[in-house]
């Protein structure tokens, strides 16, 4: 074990390929994907981050953390689903899904305008299930219920991906999406 002397919220990012982990970076902040961890641990990471910043001790030990189930997050961006070209504009309709194991983090609403000058994130859809298959079933339903009209979003891409046999069977790697799109997967 290595002590880096860092105290606070942070994320260490790796890629995994061919049985090996490759270090990417260390971010000394909460990551946009943190709800996945929250869903499988039941721990409010933002609350812990605020407590630590206020000088409090961590409220739990590593041995207290129990991982349960599977979670997936989809970043719904104001972008064309095949070209990823930005698509700022006014949201004519906006309806988020709900139900057991479904969470949406967003500040958007019907009538809101996605600006052209900032990150194109419309919202994050996070689903949790006891198993990966249950999680994928909830994700399919939630994606089908998610309505955003007035701009292009990445929702059609996610709806296609969640129904793809490679994705369903876990047969993908870090190059899969690039190959899928190059082969006309969204046409």
C-alpha positions as CSV (number, residue, x, y, z in Angstrom):
1,X,0.0,0.0,0.0
2,X,1.2,3.5,-0.8
3,X,0.3,6.6,1.3
4,X,0.1,9.6,-1.0
5,X,-0.7,12.0,1.8
6,X,-3.9,13.1,0.1
7,X,-7.0,13.7,2.2
8,X,-10.3,14.5,0.4
9,X,-12.5,13.2,-2.3
10,X,-10.7,11.9,-5.3
11,X,-10.9,9.5,-8.2
12,X,-8.2,7.3,-9.6
13,X,-8.9,6.4,-13.3
14,X,-7.7,3.3,-15.0
15,X,-8.3,1.5,-18.3
16,X,-8.5,-2.3,-18.3
17,X,-7.5,-4.3,-21.3
18,X,-6.1,-7.7,-21.9
19,X,-5.9,-8.5,-18.2
20,X,-3.9,-5.4,-17.4
21,X,-4.8,-2.1,-15.7
22,X,-3.4,1.1,-17.2
23,X,-3.3,4.3,-15.0
24,X,-4.8,7.3,-16.6
25,X,-5.1,10.1,-14.0
26,X,-5.9,11.1,-10.4
27,X,-8.6,13.7,-10.0
28,X,-8.7,15.5,-6.7
29,X,-12.5,16.1,-6.9
30,X,-15.7,14.2,-7.1
31,X,-16.3,12.8,-10.6
32,X,-19.4,13.1,-12.8
33,X,-19.7,9.3,-12.5
34,X,-19.9,9.3,-8.7
35,X,-23.6,8.3,-8.6
36,X,-22.6,4.8,-9.9
37,X,-20.6,4.3,-6.7
38,X,-23.3,5.8,-4.6
39,X,-25.9,3.4,-6.0
40,X,-23.9,0.3,-5.3
41,X,-22.6,1.3,-1.9
42,X,-25.5,3.4,-0.5
43,X,-23.0,6.1,0.5
44,X,-23.6,9.7,-0.2
45,X,-20.1,10.7,-1.5
46,X,-20.9,14.4,-1.8
47,X,-22.0,14.5,1.8
48,X,-18.8,12.7,2.8
49,X,-16.8,15.2,0.8
50,X,-18.5,18.2,2.5
51,X,-17.9,16.6,5.9
52,X,-14.2,16.1,5.2
53,X,-13.9,19.7,3.9
54,X,-15.4,20.9,7.2
55,X,-12.8,19.0,9.1
56,X,-14.8,15.9,10.2
57,X,-13.4,12.4,10.0
58,X,-14.7,9.9,7.5
59,X,-17.9,8.4,8.8
60,X,-16.9,4.9,7.8
61,X,-14.0,2.6,7.2
62,X,-13.2,0.6,4.1
63,X,-14.4,-2.5,5.8
64,X,-17.8,-0.9,6.3
65,X,-18.4,-0.5,2.6
66,X,-20.5,-3.2,1.0
67,X,-20.9,-3.4,-2.8
68,X,-24.4,-4.5,-3.8
69,X,-25.7,-5.0,-7.4
70,X,-24.8,-3.3,-10.6
71,X,-25.2,0.3,-11.7
72,X,-24.8,2.0,-15.1
73,X,-24.7,5.7,-15.9
74,X,-25.6,7.4,-19.2
75,X,-24.5,11.0,-19.7
76,X,-27.3,12.5,-21.7
77,X,-25.6,15.3,-23.7
78,X,-27.0,17.9,-26.1
79,X,-25.1,16.3,-29.0
80,X,-26.0,14.5,-32.2
81,X,-26.0,10.8,-31.3
82,X,-23.8,9.7,-34.2
83,X,-21.5,12.7,-34.8
84,X,-21.4,14.2,-31.3
85,X,-21.9,17.6,-32.9
86,X,-23.1,20.1,-30.2
87,X,-26.9,20.8,-30.2
88,X,-27.6,23.7,-28.0
89,X,-31.1,25.1,-27.8
90,X,-34.4,25.3,-26.0
91,X,-35.9,22.1,-24.5
92,X,-39.5,22.0,-25.8
93,X,-40.3,18.9,-23.8
94,X,-38.4,17.4,-20.9
95,X,-39.6,14.4,-18.9
96,X,-37.3,12.2,-16.8
97,X,-37.9,8.5,-16.0
98,X,-38.4,7.2,-12.5
99,X,-39.1,4.1,-10.5
100,X,-37.2,1.6,-8.5
101,X,-33.5,1.8,-9.1
102,X,-33.7,4.8,-11.4
103,X,-32.0,8.1,-10.6
104,X,-31.7,11.3,-12.8
105,X,-29.4,14.1,-11.9
106,X,-30.3,17.2,-13.9
107,X,-31.0,20.9,-13.5
108,X,-32.8,21.0,-16.9
109,X,-36.5,21.5,-17.3
110,X,-39.0,22.2,-20.1
111,X,-38.3,25.6,-21.5
112,X,-34.6,25.6,-20.3
113,X,-32.0,26.6,-23.0
114,X,-28.9,24.5,-23.2
115,X,-26.2,27.1,-23.8
116,X,-23.6,26.7,-26.6
117,X,-20.6,27.9,-24.4
118,X,-20.4,25.2,-21.7
119,X,-20.5,21.4,-21.2
120,X,-23.4,19.9,-23.2
121,X,-24.6,17.8,-20.3
122,X,-28.4,17.7,-20.1
123,X,-28.5,15.2,-17.3
124,X,-27.2,11.9,-16.0
125,X,-29.4,8.8,-16.0
126,X,-28.2,6.2,-13.4
127,X,-29.9,2.8,-12.9
128,X,-29.2,0.1,-10.3
129,X,-30.2,-3.5,-10.2
130,X,-29.4,-6.6,-8.2
131,X,-27.7,-8.1,-11.3
132,X,-26.3,-6.7,-14.5
133,X,-29.3,-8.1,-16.5
134,X,-31.8,-6.5,-14.1
135,X,-29.8,-3.3,-14.4
136,X,-29.9,-3.5,-18.2
137,X,-33.7,-4.1,-18.2
138,X,-34.2,-1.1,-16.0
139,X,-31.9,1.0,-18.2
140,X,-33.9,0.0,-21.4
141,X,-37.2,1.1,-19.7
142,X,-35.7,4.3,-18.3
143,X,-34.2,5.3,-21.7
144,X,-37.5,4.7,-23.4
145,X,-39.3,6.9,-20.9
146,X,-36.8,9.8,-21.1
147,X,-38.1,12.6,-23.3
148,X,-36.1,15.5,-24.5
149,X,-37.4,17.4,-27.5
150,X,-36.1,20.5,-29.2
151,X,-32.5,19.5,-29.4
152,X,-30.5,16.4,-30.4
153,X,-29.3,14.3,-27.6
154,X,-27.3,11.1,-27.0
155,X,-30.5,9.3,-25.9
156,X,-30.9,7.5,-29.3
157,X,-27.3,6.2,-29.1
158,X,-27.9,4.8,-25.6
159,X,-31.2,3.2,-26.7
160,X,-29.4,1.5,-29.5
161,X,-26.5,0.4,-27.4
162,X,-28.6,-1.1,-24.6
163,X,-30.3,-3.4,-27.1
164,X,-27.0,-4.4,-28.8
165,X,-26.1,-8.1,-28.2
166,X,-22.4,-7.3,-27.6
167,X,-23.3,-4.8,-24.9
168,X,-25.9,-7.2,-23.4
169,X,-23.4,-10.0,-23.3
170,X,-20.5,-7.9,-22.1
171,X,-18.5,-8.4,-25.3
172,X,-16.9,-5.0,-25.7
173,X,-13.7,-3.2,-25.0
174,X,-12.3,0.4,-25.1
175,X,-12.3,0.4,-28.9
176,X,-15.8,-1.1,-29.4
177,X,-17.8,2.1,-29.7
178,X,-15.4,3.6,-32.2
179,X,-15.7,0.5,-34.4
180,X,-19.5,0.4,-34.0
181,X,-19.9,4.0,-35.1
182,X,-17.4,3.7,-38.0
183,X,-19.4,0.7,-39.2
184,X,-22.6,2.8,-39.4
185,X,-24.1,1.5,-36.2
186,X,-26.3,4.6,-35.8
187,X,-27.5,4.8,-39.4
